[in-house]
Amino acid sequence: MKLPTYPKGLDATAWEKQAGSYAKEKGVTLGADLKDIEKQFGAIKFDPLDVEKIASFEDAEACLETFSGDWGKSVKALCDALRGIEAAATRLEAGWRKDGAAKAAATATAAVVRGGAELRTSIESSVAAAGPKLLKRRAELREAEQKAAEQNRGKSPEAKRLATRIIDQFRIVKNRPDREVRYLLCLGRERGSAFLGPTASDSNKPLLTKAIDDDTGFKFYKGQCIWEDGSYTFVGPAMSKTIARRIEEAVRELTGTRYRIRARLKEADDDEE
């Protein structure tokens, strides 16, 4: 979702410059009001509106609480202040339009009216649209977690733990590109397992081997998992299409879901591990 952005027409410095001496007339507080609006807007993080990036049922629940809490109140206060700015700017513009010398001030003030309406409409429509989307997203995540729990029944504790991590971390890989996800792979002669998380170290090797303890010839691979070309892409040394197929099969066995998986070699401009 495209988040609300601050319109140029509400820039206090630009308005004061264009309005000139009219901005300093007695009783004219529009410049100060614009600065307050800009400060209010800057204090609000609009990330809760980006529902598609929510990666877990718990995050969806927390986001619902955010909408009804202080964040929601701050957004409403901003929209109310924008209505006030629109009304004040409309009155000023009407008065200055009658004064031929105040044409520049009237033009700048008209931009304030448009900018206020644009920002307020953007925020209100985004909030209204986010509500149903958030409820739908929460239901989807809840269903996915219940499905994963059902699929994990009868599996070893190690396999269940890895499956839960893979599902959670894949959501982050796809929806939160700002958060890094590392992997540690274990491939045996017949089977495989994978650990994903913010970090993945050699201390996770026993967990991986216990999940496939009926196999032998274990080999381990480290790197970063990213969302690329519509696939969960495992980037690191020695990656190949053959390994990608083995990762896909290992993940399917652990989670019960066939994800689209790629593997490629680490390039020079990729982030360092």
N, C-alpha and C positions, 0 to 999 in steps of 0.2 A: 504494500500500500504506500502511495506517495504521501508523506507527512506534510503538514502545513508549513509553509515558509513565509518569512516576513516580507511584505510588499515594500517596494521602494517608496511608494506614495506616503508611507507612514514614518519615513526617516525624519526625525526632528531637526537635525542639523541642516538638511537640504531644504526643508520647509522654511525654516527661519531665514536662510540665505535668500531664497526666492521671494519671500514675503517682505524682506527688508524692514523698513521702519514700521510698517503696519503690524509686524509681529510683536513690536514693543509697545503698541498702544495700550492705554490704561484699560484694564479689565480683560485683555486678551491673554488667556492662559493656555492656548492650544499647544505652544511649544513645550511647556512643562508637562502637559498632559500626554503628549506624544512620547516624551522621555519615560514617563511612568509606564505607558503601555509597552514600550520596548523592553523595559526592565522586567515587567510581568511575563512577557512572552519568553524572554531569555531564561527565566527561572523554571519554566515548565519543560520537562522532557516528554515528548510526544510518542516515545517508544511503545507505550501500552496500546496505541492505535494499530501498531503493526502486528496484527493477530497472527499472520502466517508464520511469524518467526517463533511463536511459542512452541517449545520442544517437549513439554511434559504436562501431564494432567495437573500436577501440583502447581506448575507455573500458570496454568489457565485459571486455577482457583485463586491464586494470588492476584492475577490481573483483574478478576472480577471484583475483588475487594478494593483494588486500586481505584476502579471507576467510581465506586460509591464512597470512597474516603477523601482524604485531603486533596489528592490529585484532581478528582472530579470537581471539588469545590473551587480549586484554583482555576480550572478551565472555565467554569461558569462565571467566576468573577471577572476573568479576562474578557469573555464575550459581553458581559454587562458593561464593562468599561469601554469596549469598542462601540457599543450602541451609543454611549454618551459622547464619544469622540465624533461619531457620524453626525449626531444631532447638533453639537456645538460647531463643527466645521460647516455644516449646511447653513446655519444662521450667519456665520461670518462671511461665507461666500456670497450669500444673497445681499448683504450690506455692501460688500466691496464691489460687487458687479455694478452697482449704481454710481460708483466713483471711477471715472475713466482712468485716473492715475493709478488705481489699485488693481489694474488688470492682471499683473504678474502674481500679486498676492492671492487674487481670486482663483487664478488657474492652479496655483500650488495647493490651495485649500480644497479645490474640487478633487484633486488627486488624493487628498487625505480621506475625503468622503468615500471615494471608490476603493481605496486601499483598506479602509476599515470594514466596509461591507464585504470585500473579497476575503479578508482574513477571517472574519467572523463566520461567514458562510462556509468557508473551507473547514474550519474547526468543528462547527455544529454538524455539518453533513458527515464528516469523518467519524465523529463520536457516535452519531446515529447509526451509521453503517457498521461500526465496529462491534456494537452490542450483539446483534444476531450472529455475526461471524464468530465472535468469541464463544458464544454458547454452542455453536456447531463444532468449533475446534475442540472445545472441552469434551464434548460427547465423542468425537472421533478418537481423541487421545485416551479416553477412558475405555473405549471399546478395544483399542489396540493393546492396552495394558492387560485387559481381561483375557484377550486372545492369547497373548504371550504367556500369561499365567497358566492357561489351559494347556498350551503346547508343552510347557515345561514340566508338567506332571509326569512322574515316572523317570525323569532324567536324574543324573547325579547332581549333587549340590554344586559341583564345580561347573558343570554344563549349564545349569540354571543361572548361575551367577554371570557367566560369560554371555548368555543369551540376553539377559536383562540389560547388561552394559552395552551390547551391540545395538539393541533397539534404541536405547536412550541416546547413545552417542551418534547414531545415524541421523536421528532427528536434528541434532545440533549441527552435524556436518552439512545437512541440506538447508536448514533454516537460519543458522547463525554463522555466517562466514567470518564474523569478527572473533570467533572463539576457535582456537587451535585444537585439533583432535589428533593424538598420536596413536600408533598401533604397534603391537608386538604379535607377530604371527608364529604359529608352530605348525609345521607341516611334517606329518609322518609318511610312511610308505603308502598308506591307504586313506588316512583321514587327516583332518586339520582342525585347528581352533584359533581363535583370535581374541586378543584383549585390546579394547579401545578406551581412551580417556585423555584428560589433559596432559598426562605423562604416561609413559609405558616403559618400564625398566626390566632388568633381568630378574628382579625379585618376583615378577609375575610368571616366570617360567614354570614353577611347580604347579600353579593353577592350570596352566595350559596343558601340561602333559597329563595331569590327573583326569582332565575332561576326555582324553582319548588314550587312556592308559592301556588299552588293548592293542595299541599300535607300536611301531618301533621306528628307528632311523630318523629321529626328530631333527629338523632344521629350523632355525629361527630367523626371522626377518623383522627389521625395525623401519619406521618411517612415519609419514604423515598421511592422513586420510582427508581428502577434500572432495567437494561436489564439483564435478567438471564434466561437460558434455552430457548432462543428464544422467550421470552415473556416480556411484561412490567409487572414487579413484584412489587407489593405494599407491603412493609415490615413495620411492626409495631405491636403494641399490639392488641390483639383480632382479628387478621386477620384469615380468614378461606376460604375454597372453596366456601361456600355459599356467602360470601361477595365478593369474586372475580367475581362470576357470576353477582352480582348486580352492581359492578363497570363496568363490561364489557357492560352491558345493558345501564347504565347511560351514559357512554362515547359514545356508539353507537347513543343514542338519541340526544346527544349534537352535535356530529361531523358528523353524517351520515355515519360513517365508523366503521366496527366491527374489533377492535384490539384484538390480543391474549393477555389476561390478567391473571395473577396469583396473589395470595395473600398468604403471609406466615408470621408466627410470627417472631418477631425480635429475633436474636440469640445473645449470649453473645459477640461474636467477631465482630458484626456489629458496624459500626460507631455510635457514640452517636448523638442524635438529638441536 
